[in-house]
Amino acid sequence: MDEPERCFKQAVACPLPPGGASLHHSYLLHYAGPNRSETPRRAYILTFAVPPAPRREKRVFSWQQNENTSRQRRRKEHEAKTVMS
């Protein structure tokens, strides 16, 4: 999430009655408060997709720009050790 403030400003509450359900895109950030009832909360998840299509332009994500994931750090450390050997 590159602009969290913008996302919070655009957030919309969607209260549901007991037993209610919501349908939304799998990339949609969503949240449910704690379950304060005696009955367990249940989820039913369906995911649909179409075959991937090549993009004309490369997508750029901040986490890729910073190369700040654990996997990327380990790879850099491994490459540095390999060069020194």
C-alpha positions in Angstrom: 0.0 0.0 0.0 1.9 3.1 -1.3 -0.6 5.7 0.0 -2.2 4.4 3.3 -3.6 7.8 4.2 -5.5 8.0 0.9 -6.9 4.5 1.5 -8.1 5.4 5.0 -9.8 8.5 3.8 -11.7 6.6 1.2 -12.7 3.7 3.6 -16.4 3.0 3.7 -18.1 1.1 6.6 -20.2 -1.8 5.5 -22.1 -3.0 8.6 -23.7 -6.4 8.1 -26.5 -8.0 10.1 -25.9 -11.3 11.9 -25.6 -13.9 9.2 -24.9 -11.3 6.5 -22.2 -11.7 3.9 -20.1 -9.4 1.7 -18.7 -10.1 -1.8 -15.6 -8.2 -2.9 -12.5 -8.4 -5.1 -9.7 -10.5 -3.7 -7.4 -7.5 -3.7 -9.7 -5.3 -1.7 -8.4 -4.4 1.7 -11.1 -5.4 4.2 -11.4 -5.9 7.9 -13.9 -7.4 10.4 -13.9 -6.6 14.1 -13.6 -9.3 16.7 -16.3 -11.9 16.9 -18.1 -11.2 20.3 -20.7 -13.9 19.9 -20.6 -17.4 21.2 -20.9 -18.8 17.7 -17.8 -19.3 15.5 -17.5 -17.0 12.5 -17.4 -18.8 9.2 -16.0 -17.9 5.9 -16.7 -19.2 2.4 -14.1 -18.2 -0.1 -14.4 -18.6 -3.9 -11.7 -17.3 -6.2 -12.1 -16.9 -10.0 -9.4 -15.9 -12.5 -8.8 -15.6 -16.2 -5.6 -16.6 -17.9 -2.8 -14.0 -17.4 -2.2 -11.7 -20.3 1.1 -10.0 -21.1 1.3 -6.4 -20.0 2.5 -3.6 -22.3 4.3 -1.8 -19.5 6.2 -3.2 -16.6 4.4 -2.7 -13.3 6.5 -1.1 -10.6 5.9 -1.7 -6.9 7.6 0.1 -4.0 8.6 -3.2 -2.3 10.3 -4.3 -5.4 12.1 -0.9 -5.8 13.4 -1.1 -2.2 14.4 -4.7 -2.5 13.6 -5.0 1.1 12.1 -8.5 1.5 13.8 -11.2 3.5 14.3 -13.3 0.3 16.0 -10.4 -1.5 18.3 -9.7 1.5 19.3 -13.4 1.7 20.0 -13.4 -2.0 22.2 -10.3 -1.8 24.1 -11.8 1.2 24.6 -15.0 -0.7 25.8 -13.2 -3.8 28.2 -11.1 -1.7 29.7 -14.3 -0.1 30.0 -16.0 -3.6 31.9 -13.0 -5.0 34.3 -13.0 -2.0 35.0 -16.7 -2.4 
